[in-house]
Amino acid sequence: MDVTNARWRTATRSSNNGGDCVEVADNLPGRVLVRDSKDRDGGTLTFAPTSWRAFVEQLRQA
């Protein structure tokens, strides 16, 4: 999977305490990428955009 054009951003709900942050890249067609900001080479999760939106909506309701 080529992610060289991914534009990563820190999640808006990530804290600034030097730890628990995720980064999201949602600019690629047909997928949303998520990774740990502390371990950027440790792996990337890939979601379909509809699945990602459903996940985020569930978080908002929690």
The 8 nearest C-alpha neighbors of each residue, nearest first, counted from 0:
[[1, 2, 3, 45, 43, 30, 32, 5],
 [0, 2, 3, 4, 5, 27, 32, 30],
 [3, 1, 5, 4, 0, 27, 32, 6],
 [2, 4, 5, 1, 6, 0, 27, 7],
 [5, 3, 2, 6, 27, 1, 26, 7],
 [4, 6, 2, 3, 24, 7, 26, 27],
 [7, 5, 24, 4, 26, 8, 25, 23],
 [6, 8, 24, 23, 22, 5, 9, 25],
 [9, 7, 22, 23, 10, 24, 6, 21],
 [10, 8, 22, 21, 11, 23, 7, 13],
 [9, 11, 13, 12, 22, 21, 8, 23],
 [12, 10, 13, 9, 14, 8, 21, 22],
 [13, 11, 10, 14, 20, 9, 21, 15],
 [14, 12, 20, 10, 11, 19, 15, 21],
 [13, 15, 16, 12, 19, 20, 18, 17],
 [14, 16, 17, 13, 18, 20, 19, 12],
 [17, 15, 14, 18, 19, 13, 20, 12],
 [18, 16, 15, 19, 14, 20, 37, 13],
 [17, 19, 16, 20, 37, 15, 14, 36],
 [18, 20, 14, 13, 21, 17, 16, 36],
 [21, 19, 13, 36, 18, 35, 14, 22],
 [20, 22, 35, 36, 34, 10, 9, 23],
 [21, 23, 9, 8, 34, 10, 33, 36],
 [22, 24, 33, 7, 8, 32, 25, 9],
 [25, 23, 7, 32, 6, 5, 31, 26],
 [26, 24, 31, 27, 23, 32, 30, 6],
 [25, 27, 24, 5, 6, 28, 31, 30],
 [26, 28, 25, 30, 29, 5, 31, 24],
 [29, 27, 30, 26, 25, 31, 48, 47],
 [28, 30, 47, 48, 27, 31, 46, 25],
 [31, 29, 47, 48, 46, 28, 27, 45],
 [30, 32, 25, 46, 45, 24, 48, 47],
 [31, 33, 45, 24, 23, 44, 43, 46],
 [32, 34, 23, 44, 43, 22, 45, 24],
 [35, 33, 43, 22, 21, 36, 39, 44],
 [34, 36, 21, 38, 37, 39, 22, 20],
 [35, 37, 21, 39, 38, 20, 22, 34],
 [38, 36, 35, 39, 18, 20, 19, 21],
 [39, 37, 41, 35, 40, 36, 34, 42],
 [38, 40, 36, 41, 35, 37, 34, 42],
 [39, 41, 38, 42, 43, 34, 35, 37],
 [42, 40, 38, 39, 43, 35, 34, 37],
 [43, 41, 40, 34, 44, 39, 38, 35],
 [42, 44, 34, 33, 32, 45, 41, 35],
 [43, 45, 33, 32, 34, 46, 42, 31],
 [46, 44, 32, 31, 30, 43, 33, 47],
 [47, 45, 31, 30, 51, 48, 50, 32],
 [46, 48, 30, 50, 49, 29, 31, 51],
 [47, 49, 51, 50, 30, 31, 46, 52],
 [50, 48, 52, 51, 47, 53, 46, 54],
 [49, 51, 53, 47, 48, 52, 54, 46],
 [50, 52, 54, 48, 53, 49, 46, 55],
 [53, 51, 55, 49, 54, 50, 56, 48],
 [52, 54, 56, 50, 51, 55, 49, 57],
 [55, 53, 51, 57, 52, 56, 50, 58],
 [54, 56, 58, 52, 57, 53, 51, 59],
 [57, 55, 59, 53, 58, 54, 52, 60],
 [58, 56, 54, 60, 55, 59, 53, 61],
 [59, 57, 55, 61, 56, 60, 54, 53],
 [60, 58, 56, 57, 61, 55, 54, 53],
 [59, 61, 57, 58, 56, 55, 54, 53],
 [60, 58, 59, 57, 56, 55, 54, 53]]
